[in-house]
Amino acid sequence: MNIKPYGVAVTDAIASGDLSRLKEAEAAAQAHLDEYGDVATLLPLLRLEIAKLEGKKSY
């Protein structure tokens, strides 16, 4: 099984109580974090920059 490191997949793995699913979810989440960094921390920064640019639009 190929688990995507998103909330539903992770919570489903936790709810399953299946050790192999838990380990697969952990590995997928760690690989995502290693490759992309902490996206949750960066999202507010992206939104701030979007808001700044949208504020500069003239209609």
Buried (B, 14 or more C-beta within 10 A) or exposed (E): EEBEBEEEBBEBBEEEEBEEBBEBBBEBBEEBEEEEEEEEEEEEEEEEEEEEEEEEEEE
